[in-house]
Amino acid sequence: MDRLFFETKIAADDAGAIRGIAWKFGAPDRIGDVIEPGAFKGAVLPLPMLFGHDMGDPVGSWEAATEKADGLHVEGKLLVNDVARAREVFAAMWAGEQQGGPDAIIEARGLRQTSDSGAIAAMIDEVLAAHPAVVDEYRAGKQKAFNSLVGQIMKAAKGKANPQQVNELLKQKLG
């Protein structure tokens, strides 16, 4: 098993520790699958807690999971001191904005990261076309020019583009 999807109903403390029910057994998930007891058997913990289900964007870890009569209960920790998005989601949860758990907060606040290669490539093309002098500086060996282009792409993406993909695709396009 290489991926687990938790739809959580959780509580958090001021240190970022979170706990609660990840899934109610016998209830359909977002796509209609019904989760039954034993479905998470064999899951190896800890598991990364992902921002927007993006494997490249961990915001914490799930440390414990226990099956109880009503569902799968989990305990974990948001990396509130290390990851800005984790702090924002945590602050919203702490303020009582938990209807639907972290995913609902991410959607409501427009925090979902863009990992669509096509969309990122289109933004890169626009930035390269708009900044030919910076492209020339990079090709002349100035690394700071690359960082400047990454900054312009992230600005165009309103900070939502997957930074790893931005770097990889930009390197490919610049040759």
Beta strands, then each sheet from edge to edge (+ up, - down):
strand 1: 9-12
strand 2: 17-24
strand 3: 47-50
strand 4: 58-68
strand 5: 71-78
sheet 1: 1+ 2- 5+ 4- 3+
end
